[in-house]
Amino acid sequence: MSNPEAGRMPADGGYAVLSEVEDRVLWLASAMVHHANRVRPNPSGLKVGGHQASSASMVSIMTSLWFGHLRAEDRVSVKPHASPVLHAINYLLGRLDASYLPRLREFGGLQSYPSRTKDPDPVDYSTGSVGIGATAPVWGAVTRRYVDAAFGGVGTGRQYSLLGDAELDEGAVWEAVLDPAVAELGELVWIVDLNRQSLDRVVPGIAADKLQGMFAAAGWQTITLKYGRLLEGLFDRPGGEALRRRIDGMPNPEYQRLLRCGAGELRDRLAGDGPDAAAVAALVREVDDSTLLAAIGNLGGHDLEDLDKAFSSIDDTRPTVIFAYTIKGYGLATRGHPQNHSALLTDAQMRELADRTGCDYDDPWRRFPEGSAAGARCAETAQRLDRVEAGQATPPDLPSDIGRTPSGTATTQAALGRVLLDLTRQAPEAARRIVTVSPDVSSSTNLGGWVNKVGVWSPRERQDWFADDGDTILHWRETPAGRHIELGIAEVNLVSLLGELGASWSRWGQPLLPIGVVYDPFVERALEPWSYGMYAGGQSILVGTPSGVSLAPEGGAHQSIKTPSIGLEQPGCVAYEPAFAIDTEWVLLAALARLGRPDGRSAYLRLSTRPVDQSLAAVPADADARERRRREVVAGAYALVRSAAPAVTIAVQGAVVPEALDAARRLEAMGIGTDVICVTSADLLYRAVRARQGNDDADSWILDEAFPADRATPLVTVLDGHPHTLSFLGTINRVATTGLGVTQFGQSGSLEDVYRHHGLDAESIVCAALDLVD
């Protein structure tokens, strides 16, 4: 996969030209932050921010990568705080208009961190949530391979992650590294900016050797760039080994302090008082001041020639990690200072930087002169990296109603698997684009039939040793043509992959319909990376099942409480909690139809393992009435029971519909007319309320259908989740409301005992209704 031409410098000063480009990138990145904070008017006085030092540590790496090695088919995830460097490079390549450079962190301008959907220049991966952007190229690589195997034509290319060393503290990184499939992704290249500083301090003990060993144990190629050629040259002199031992042995804070010294103080501190003091002192006495000051900061991550060699030595048969030792604030007056993370250069320091880099403080966005070697290098790089955008395939047509009316007793969880199998027959082109993902729970979430039908995706075909075992029910056929992806028990990996699969329509021109299945209590664990995937343009369906205290025997650890309200509050998606199998079919088909398109949207389905009598759904037999019911289900609610003279309304969501209907019968027997409204999406109803108030552009017709003003009565809301999820329904007609739900950690027990404990049983609903009526 390596390009023999990329990174090959001309003999006549190639590195000198690249160094000139490096200086310009450093200046532009620093000037963007400076202008945002010290030049641009700021009436509010609030700090604008930016990260000059964090950007500076990445300048050499990104200059070498972009201007020497990157190819059009490659993709790069850039560490969040280096966004000014990315914008500077895009500007030099002609991909960003100069008018944006003074607009870093301005409304409508350049974003704080790289954003695929909000920045005006090309960004391959959104970053900003530490650790999530670092792992995104892993799932991008899986998605590219999946799309190529299914549809072809997406080519190859490396997937680079440029990450800060602090991001290696994030569990998401190691969850990704340890997944068995990752060791087969040779296109992965991670470059760790090992500047050994965090936000507040110099980290005293980053164990680089241990990190290298962990990656190596996971099957990665590891490359380390510790010292640059200038410092290595000192090590080759008499006393050089003593100097190497001295620098290798000192803690990170002591080394960082050396970067803040003048030549005389540096000689004294370098010698130290150890057994090699005399040899080190003798060596550094013979080195002139400028060489010594340059050498002490000459780490491998800033040596363009060493970076070039490292990039050229990448082994494309396995993932690669490059540990590049760098200095935070390299090339700036703040270099190496423990509090330089958000420090800003003064006006005088910026003028000095302009002079040193050959730039003009008063004309900060000046390009290289026409005909210059550096300008030619930028033009050549822009031409090499010019991409041919993939054509946009049209998302497949999906039926809105398969036409079956479920009977008997069924669960909404089982309905999921049933619908997927139905689609393989009713809409094979749509089913071809469905890809399911689960963290080792495919059989327990009713995907077994689907997995047997479509097979399991794998980068290469594996033998199924149980194919001839008659007792085997779930057949695990792993091939590149499979349409189910099984990960380890790591929800972050699952939703991170969902985000990339869901972005395939915009990244590769091929829309996929990704569905991830996870136990509902663990949606909260997965929420941040899934949310970030949506922020980056990924569209997917997340199914949380089983859910709620309806999973009674499993106890509190497996009973979700807050997830219904999370679904209501999460931007970029529609949340549904259907009560019946037919409702599940309709909302799933509607959610699938929203995927893989510029105006698309993700969905969250909260499903249950509680068996419910499907006749309670009272699905209309008339075709027109059935279609009206379907539209209402997809819009968020429908009337399940209409009383001749309503005195109270029960609005119920999800698995507790039988209790609500039982309560309604008891109330009717007491002479209290009761309407029962089945809520399928609190999320859509809330948006409808906001639209009626002029605060949203959603449809609001469903409010008049489900909660007409002429039937306004006191309202009891009930769901297997936190009651505040439905509490807003009382504002539709401004009626007295009581919310029933789950507000405490769950307990094990029978369904009846658990419902009674939480006040979800029919008797509790009746009592709440009587209190309102009285």
FENWO-V399025 format. One record per pair of residues at least 4 apart in sequence whose ideal C-beta (glycine too) atoms are under 6 Angstrom apart, sorted by the first residue. I is the first residue (numbers start at 1). J is the second residue. Records with the same first field share a line. If there is no record, write none. Layout:
I = J / J
This chain:
1 = 156 / 316
3 = 71
6 = 69
7 = 68 / 69 / 308 / 311 / 312
9 = 14 / 15
10 = 14
15 = 304 / 305
17 = 373 / 374 / 377
18 = 304
20 = 374
21 = 63 / 67 / 374 / 377
22 = 59 / 60 / 63
23 = 357
25 = 59 / 63 / 88
26 = 59 / 331
27 = 31 / 357 / 359
28 = 88
29 = 55 / 84 / 85 / 88
30 = 52
31 = 35 / 364
32 = 84 / 101 / 104
33 = 50 / 52 / 84
34 = 38 / 350
35 = 39 / 40 / 102
36 = 40 / 48 / 50 / 104 / 105
37 = 48 / 344
48 = 105
51 = 55 / 81
53 = 328 / 329 / 334 / 340
54 = 81
55 = 82 / 84 / 85
56 = 329 / 330 / 331 / 332
57 = 193 / 195 / 326 / 328 / 330
58 = 62 / 82 / 85 / 193
59 = 63 / 85
60 = 302
61 = 191 / 301 / 324
62 = 66 / 85
63 = 67
64 = 68 / 304 / 307 / 308
65 = 69 / 70
66 = 70 / 89
67 = 381
68 = 308
69 = 311
70 = 74
72 = 385 / 387
73 = 155 / 157
74 = 157 / 158
75 = 124 / 159
76 = 124 / 160
77 = 125 / 127 / 133 / 136 / 137 / 161
78 = 82 / 86 / 114 / 162
79 = 162 / 163 / 164
80 = 113 / 127 / 128
83 = 113 / 114
86 = 114
87 = 96 / 110
90 = 95 / 96 / 121
91 = 96
92 = 378
93 = 382
94 = 382
95 = 121 / 122
96 = 100 / 121
98 = 365
100 = 110 / 120
101 = 365
103 = 109 / 110
104 = 110
105 = 112
111 = 115 / 118 / 119
113 = 127 / 128
114 = 123 / 127
115 = 119 / 126
116 = 123 / 126 / 536 / 537
117 = 537
119 = 123
125 = 133 / 136
126 = 536
127 = 133
129 = 532
130 = 167 / 170
131 = 167 / 170 / 172 / 173
132 = 172 / 529 / 532
134 = 161 / 163 / 167 / 173
135 = 172 / 176 / 496
136 = 140
137 = 159 / 161
138 = 176 / 182
139 = 496 / 497 / 500
140 = 159 / 500
141 = 159 / 185 / 187 / 188
143 = 500 / 501 / 504
144 = 154
147 = 151 / 154 / 504 / 508 / 510
148 = 154
149 = 480
151 = 510
154 = 508
158 = 187 / 189
159 = 187 / 188
160 = 189
161 = 190
162 = 191
163 = 167 / 192
164 = 193
165 = 192 / 194
166 = 198
168 = 173
171 = 175
172 = 492
174 = 178
175 = 490 / 492 / 493
176 = 493
177 = 218
179 = 488 / 493
183 = 219
184 = 459
185 = 319
186 = 316 / 317 / 318
188 = 319
189 = 314 / 320
190 = 321
191 = 322 / 324
192 = 323
193 = 326
194 = 323 / 325
195 = 326 / 328
196 = 203 / 206 / 252
197 = 202 / 328
198 = 203
199 = 341
201 = 338
202 = 252 / 253 / 256 / 338
204 = 251 / 252
208 = 323
212 = 222
215 = 220 / 222 / 321
216 = 222
219 = 318
220 = 319 / 321
221 = 315 / 318 / 320
222 = 321
223 = 310 / 322
224 = 323
225 = 300 / 301 / 306 / 310 / 324
226 = 300 / 325
227 = 231 / 232 / 300
228 = 298 / 299 / 300 / 303
229 = 303
230 = 295 / 298
231 = 295 / 298
234 = 240 / 295
235 = 240 / 244
236 = 240
237 = 283
239 = 279 / 282 / 283
242 = 276 / 279 / 280
243 = 280 / 283
244 = 248
245 = 249 / 276
246 = 276 / 280
250 = 254 / 255
256 = 336
258 = 266 / 269 / 296
259 = 297 / 335 / 336
260 = 336
261 = 265 / 266
263 = 289 / 292 / 293
266 = 270
267 = 284
270 = 280 / 284
271 = 277 / 280 / 281
272 = 277
273 = 277
276 = 280
287 = 291 / 292
291 = 295
297 = 327
299 = 325 / 326
300 = 306 / 325
301 = 324 / 325 / 326
302 = 330
310 = 322
314 = 320
327 = 335 / 336
329 = 334 / 335 / 340
330 = 335
333 = 349
334 = 340 / 343
345 = 349 / 350
351 = 361
354 = 359 / 361
360 = 366
368 = 372 / 374 / 375
390 = 508 / 509
391 = 509
392 = 509
393 = 509 / 510
395 = 511 / 596 / 597
396 = 429 / 430 / 433
398 = 427 / 430 / 589 / 592 / 593
399 = 426 / 427
400 = 589
401 = 630
402 = 422 / 426
405 = 619
406 = 410 / 581 / 582 / 614
407 = 614
409 = 611 / 613
410 = 414 / 581 / 614
411 = 609 / 611
412 = 578 / 584 / 607 / 608
413 = 446 / 545 / 607 / 609
414 = 446
415 = 581 / 584
416 = 446
417 = 446 / 447 / 449 / 450
419 = 585 / 588
420 = 450
421 = 449
422 = 426
423 = 427 / 430 / 431
424 = 431 / 453
433 = 512 / 513
434 = 513
435 = 483 / 501 / 512 / 514
436 = 447 / 484 / 515
437 = 485 / 494 / 497 / 516
438 = 442 / 517
439 = 487 / 489 / 491 / 494
440 = 489
441 = 445
442 = 447 / 451
443 = 448 / 474
445 = 517 / 545
447 = 451
448 = 474
451 = 484
452 = 475
454 = 483
455 = 477 / 479 / 482
456 = 476 / 478 / 482 / 484
457 = 482 / 485
458 = 462 / 478
461 = 479
462 = 478
464 = 476 / 477
466 = 472
487 = 493 / 494
491 = 518 / 522 / 525 / 526
492 = 529
494 = 516
495 = 526 / 529 / 530
496 = 529
498 = 502 / 514 / 516 / 540
499 = 533 / 538
501 = 512 / 514
502 = 514 / 538 / 539 / 540
503 = 507 / 537 / 538
504 = 508 / 510 / 512
505 = 511 / 596
506 = 537
511 = 596
513 = 592 / 595
514 = 540
515 = 541
516 = 542
517 = 543
518 = 522
520 = 544 / 545 / 547 / 560 / 563
521 = 558 / 560
523 = 544 / 563
526 = 530
527 = 531
533 = 538
534 = 538 / 572 / 602
539 = 595 / 600 / 602
540 = 602
541 = 591 / 603
542 = 604
543 = 605
544 = 563 / 606
545 = 607
546 = 551 / 609
547 = 560 / 606 / 608
548 = 560 / 720 / 721
549 = 559 / 720 / 742 / 746 / 754 / 758
550 = 608 / 610 / 655 / 720
551 = 558 / 559
552 = 749 / 751 / 754
553 = 748
554 = 558
555 = 748
556 = 745 / 746 / 747
559 = 746
561 = 722 / 742
562 = 566 / 722
564 = 721 / 725
565 = 722 / 725
567 = 575 / 604 / 683
568 = 575 / 682 / 683 / 686
572 = 602
573 = 602 / 603 / 604
574 = 603 / 683
575 = 604 / 683
576 = 587 / 605 / 680 / 681
577 = 606 / 653 / 654
578 = 583 / 584 / 587 / 680
579 = 583 / 654 / 657 / 678
580 = 614 / 617
581 = 614
582 = 617 / 619
583 = 633 / 680
584 = 588
586 = 630 / 633 / 634
590 = 634
591 = 603
594 = 600 / 601
595 = 600
596 = 600
608 = 655
610 = 655
620 = 625 / 626 / 629
629 = 638
632 = 638 / 705
633 = 638 / 680
635 = 702
636 = 680 / 681 / 684 / 685 / 702
637 = 677 / 679 / 685 / 706
638 = 678
639 = 677
640 = 676 / 678
641 = 664 / 676
642 = 675
643 = 673 / 674 / 675
645 = 673
646 = 673 / 675 / 711 / 713
647 = 672 / 673 / 713 / 773
648 = 674 / 713 / 714 / 769 / 773
649 = 675 / 713 / 715
650 = 660 / 664 / 676 / 716
651 = 677 / 679 / 717 / 729
652 = 656 / 657 / 660 / 718
653 = 679 / 719
654 = 719 / 720
655 = 720
656 = 718 / 720 / 760
659 = 761 / 762
660 = 676 / 718
662 = 762
663 = 762 / 765 / 766
664 = 674 / 676
666 = 766
667 = 672 / 674 / 769
668 = 674
672 = 773
677 = 706
682 = 725 / 726
686 = 728
687 = 696 / 698
688 = 698 / 700 / 702 / 703
690 = 695 / 696
691 = 696 / 698 / 700
692 = 700
702 = 706
703 = 707 / 732
704 = 708
707 = 732
709 = 733
712 = 733 / 735
714 = 735 / 736 / 772
715 = 730 / 735 / 737
716 = 738 / 768 / 769
717 = 726 / 729 / 739
718 = 740 / 765
719 = 726 / 741
721 = 725 / 741 / 742
722 = 741
723 = 739 / 740 / 741
727 = 739
730 = 735 / 737
736 = 772
738 = 768 / 772
740 = 759 / 768
742 = 758
749 = 753 / 754
755 = 760 / 761
756 = 761
759 = 764
770 = 774
